[in-house]
């Protein structure tokens, strides 16, 4: 029987890929704590824990009519970001995939009332929410699989994906590390102002209300109060969390949702990036294991949670 042996909400912001001197110039002479946090995550978790595969929930990879999971035997190439090619250019990546796990996840779609497709196409694009974290956390011989968020999906849809994921891992022999790759609140300053808000000090978060909403949820994560995070999703959506917080919702769905009580450990300070809220939080596997994902004998049209109040059917931008 497989198991998720650890999980994290981890920031992937482009700044971490810049040289240290450039990072310091952008940050009033200081370095971001997010780089040191990733280096510590590698030392303490990714190089020490017994695991086979990393499943990364990618808030920058947006699909439309289904969830998609990568199923290539290997992914390798050079990555240049279409969004920020000046800072993320020709980054080499080369890692093993896990086709068996990917197809097992996809096979759980019907019983969890959703749509999931495993894609083996070697030309499938890759995003920096995956590449940036692999550059810091990738360990030779470990397999990596990415799952995108779905822009037509709401809170319940992303929880269903997480349930299917947790169920699939349990049905294999895999030991998995789960990464929710993405931010908290996620509104950028306008172009003519954004260069005045590049430093990491949280005073640069787009609004004081968004900053307070982020800090409230960080406190709940540290207390293991995932139930409060989930109960208040409609309120948090007003502050535009990245990808409607789909990356975290998939993680929560895999680990028990409101019954999840794992306390977060800080691996960085809470920081700003162009107006958005960024942090590294890690959730260790409880001694008695995670809560079993919610059973789902539902159809794809059953809805158990209110539709997201700001979900008007228009595409969102990660």
C-alpha positions in Angstrom: 0.0 0.0 0.0 1.3 3.4 -1.0 1.6 6.5 1.2 2.1 10.2 1.1 5.1 10.7 3.4 5.1 14.5 3.5 3.4 17.5 1.9 4.1 21.2 1.4 2.7 24.5 0.2 5.8 25.9 -1.5 6.4 29.1 -3.4 7.9 29.0 -6.9 8.3 32.7 -7.7 10.7 33.7 -10.5 12.9 35.7 -8.1 14.4 32.5 -6.7 16.0 31.8 -10.1 17.9 35.1 -10.2 21.6 35.4 -9.1 22.0 36.4 -5.5 23.4 39.8 -6.3 20.4 40.6 -8.4 18.0 39.3 -5.7 19.7 41.6 -3.2 19.5 44.6 -5.5 15.7 44.1 -5.7 15.4 43.6 -2.0 17.2 46.6 -0.4 20.4 44.7 0.0 18.9 41.6 1.6 18.3 38.1 0.2 14.9 36.5 0.1 14.4 33.9 2.8 12.6 31.7 0.1 15.9 30.6 -1.4 17.4 29.6 2.0 14.1 27.8 2.7 14.3 25.7 -0.4 17.9 24.8 0.3 16.8 23.7 3.8 13.9 21.8 2.4 16.3 19.9 0.2 18.6 19.0 3.1 16.0 18.1 5.7 13.3 16.5 3.5 14.1 15.8 -0.1 17.6 14.3 0.6 16.6 12.4 3.8 13.0 11.1 3.6 12.3 7.7 2.0 10.2 8.4 -1.1 9.9 7.3 -4.7 7.9 10.1 -6.4 7.2 13.8 -6.1 3.7 14.8 -7.2 3.7 18.5 -7.9 0.3 20.4 -8.0 1.2 23.1 -10.5 -0.8 26.4 -10.2 0.8 27.7 -13.4 -0.4 24.9 -15.6 -3.9 25.7 -16.5 -6.2 23.2 -18.3 -9.9 23.7 -19.3 -12.1 20.6 -19.8 -10.3 18.1 -17.5 -7.4 17.7 -15.0 -4.2 16.5 -16.7 -1.4 14.5 -15.1 2.0 14.0 -16.8 2.8 10.4 -17.7 6.1 10.6 -19.5 8.9 8.1 -18.7 11.3 11.1 -18.6 11.2 14.8 -19.1 14.3 16.7 -20.3 15.0 19.9 -22.1 15.6 23.6 -21.7 13.0 25.9 -20.3 12.5 29.6 -21.1 9.5 31.3 -19.6 7.1 33.1 -22.0 6.1 35.3 -19.1 9.6 36.3 -17.8 12.2 35.3 -20.3 14.8 37.8 -19.0 14.9 36.0 -15.6 14.1 32.4 -16.5 16.0 31.5 -19.7 17.3 28.2 -21.0 17.0 26.5 -17.6 18.0 22.8 -18.1 15.8 20.1 -16.6 16.0 16.3 -16.7 14.0 14.0 -14.5 12.2 10.7 -14.4 8.4 10.5 -14.6 6.1 7.9 -13.1 3.7 6.7 -15.8 2.2 3.9 -13.6 1.2 6.3 -10.9 -0.1 8.9 -13.5 -2.4 6.3 -15.1 -3.5 5.1 -11.7 -4.5 8.6 -10.8 -6.4 9.1 -14.0 -8.2 5.7 -13.5 -9.7 7.1 -10.3 -11.6 9.9 -12.0 -15.0 8.2 -12.4 -15.4 7.1 -8.8 -14.5 10.6 -7.6 -16.9 12.4 -10.0 -14.3 14.2 -12.1 -12.3 14.1 -15.3 -8.6 13.2 -15.3 -6.4 12.4 -18.3 -2.8 11.1 -18.2 -0.7 12.5 -21.1 2.5 10.9 -22.3 3.2 13.4 -25.1 6.9 14.4 -24.9 6.1 17.8 -26.4 3.7 18.7 -23.6 4.9 22.1 -22.3 6.3 22.4 -18.9 5.9 25.4 -16.5 8.2 27.2 -14.1 6.0 26.2 -11.1 7.5 22.7 -11.8 10.9 23.6 -13.2 11.9 26.1 -10.5 11.1 23.8 -7.6 12.8 20.8 -9.4 16.0 22.8 -9.8 16.1 23.3 -6.0 14.5 20.0 -4.8 15.1 17.4 -7.5 17.2 14.5 -6.3 18.8 12.1 -8.8 16.8 8.9 -9.4 13.5 10.4 -7.9 10.4 10.5 -10.1 8.4 13.7 -10.6 4.8 14.0 -11.8 2.9 17.3 -12.3 -0.9 17.9 -12.2 -2.4 21.1 -13.5 -5.2 23.2 -12.1 -8.4 23.4 -14.1 -9.6 26.9 -14.9 -13.3 25.8 -15.2 -13.1 23.9 -11.9 -14.3 25.3 -8.6 -13.3 24.5 -5.0 -15.2 21.1 -5.0 -13.6 20.1 -8.3 -10.1 20.6 -7.0 -10.9 18.7 -3.8 -12.2 15.8 -5.9 -8.9 15.7 -7.8 -7.1 15.5 -4.5 -9.4 12.7 -3.3 -8.6 10.7 -6.5 -4.9 11.4 -6.0 -4.9 10.2 -2.4 -6.9 7.1 -3.3 -4.5 6.3 -6.2 -1.4 6.6 -4.1 -2.9 4.3 -1.5 -3.6 1.8 -4.3 0.1 1.6 -5.4 3.4 0.8 -3.7 4.6 4.4 -4.0 5.9 6.6 -1.3 5.1 10.1 -2.4 6.0 13.7 -1.5 3.2 16.1 -2.4 3.9 19.7 -3.3 1.3 22.4 -3.8 3.4 24.8 -5.9 1.9 28.3 -5.6 1.2 31.4 -3.7 -1.4 32.8 -1.3 -3.1 36.1 -2.3 -2.0 36.8 -5.9 -2.7 40.3 -7.3 0.2 42.1 -9.0 0.8 45.8 -8.9 0.1 47.6 -12.2 3.1 47.8 -14.6 3.9 51.5 -13.9 4.0 50.7 -10.2 5.3 47.2 -9.9 9.0 48.2 -9.8 8.3 50.2 -6.6 7.1 47.0 -4.9 9.7 44.3 -5.7 11.2 44.1 -2.2 10.1 41.1 -0.1 8.7 43.1 2.8 5.0 42.2 3.2 4.1 45.9 3.3 4.2 45.6 -0.5 1.4 43.0 -0.6 -1.3 44.5 -2.9 -3.8 45.4 -0.2 -3.6 45.3 3.7 -6.7 43.1 3.6 -5.0 40.5 1.4 -2.0 40.6 3.7 -4.2 40.0 6.7 -6.1 37.2 5.0 -2.8 35.5 4.2 -1.5 35.8 7.7 -4.7 34.5 9.1 -4.4 31.3 7.0 -0.7 30.9 7.8 -1.6 30.9 11.5 -4.3 28.3 10.9 -1.8 26.1 9.0 0.7 26.4 11.9 -2.1 25.3 14.2 -3.2 22.4 11.9 -6.6 24.1 11.4 -7.1 23.1 7.8 -10.8 23.0 8.6 -10.8 26.8 9.0 -9.0 27.3 5.8 -11.5 25.2 3.9 -14.6 26.7 5.7 -13.5 30.2 4.8 -12.6 29.6 1.1 -15.4 32.0 -0.1 -13.9 34.8 2.0 -10.3 34.0 0.8 -11.3 34.0 -2.8 -12.1 37.7 -2.5 -8.3 38.2 -2.2 -7.6 36.3 -5.5 -5.4 33.5 -4.2 -3.3 32.0 -7.0 -5.3 29.7 -9.2 -8.2 30.1 -6.8 -6.0 28.1 -4.3 -6.5 25.0 -6.4 -3.0 23.8 -5.7 -3.7 23.7 -1.9 -7.2 22.4 -2.4 -5.8 19.3 -4.3 -3.4 18.7 -1.4 -6.1 19.0 1.2 -8.4 16.6 -0.8 -5.6 14.0 -0.8 -5.0 14.3 2.9 -8.4 14.4 4.5 -9.8 17.9 4.0 -11.4 19.4 7.2 -10.2 16.3 9.1 -6.6 17.1 8.3 -4.8 18.4 11.4 -1.1 18.3 10.4 0.6 21.4 11.7 2.7 23.4 9.3 6.4 24.1 9.7 7.8 27.3 8.4 10.7 27.0 5.9 10.7 30.7 5.1 9.3 34.0 6.2 6.1 35.4 4.7 7.2 37.6 1.8 5.9 39.8 -1.0 6.6 39.3 -4.7 5.2 42.1 -6.8 2.1 42.3 -4.7 1.6 38.6 -4.1 1.9 36.6 -0.9 4.6 33.9 -0.8 5.7 31.3 1.8 7.1 27.8 2.3 5.2 25.6 4.7 5.8 21.9 5.2 3.3 19.3 6.7 5.0 16.2 8.2 3.1 12.9 8.1 1.3 12.4 11.4 2.6 9.5 13.4 -0.7 7.6 12.9 -0.9 8.5 9.2 -3.1 10.9 7.3 -6.8 10.9 7.4 -8.3 8.7 4.6 -9.5 10.8 1.6 -13.3 11.3 1.6 -15.2 8.5 -0.1 -16.9 9.7 -3.2 -19.8 7.7 -4.7 -20.9 10.7 -6.8 -21.5 11.7 -10.3 -19.6 14.5 -12.0 -22.6 16.8 -11.6 -23.0 16.4 -7.8 -21.9 19.5 -5.9 -21.3 19.4 -2.2 -19.8 22.8 -1.7 -21.1 26.3 -2.8 -19.8 27.4 -6.2 -16.9 29.8 -5.8 -18.5 33.3 -5.6 -16.1 34.9 -8.0 -16.2 32.0 -10.5 -18.0 33.4 -13.5 -16.7 31.0 -16.0 -14.0 33.3 -17.3 -10.4 31.9 -17.4 -8.2 32.7 -14.5 -4.5 33.6 -14.8 -2.0 31.8 -12.6 
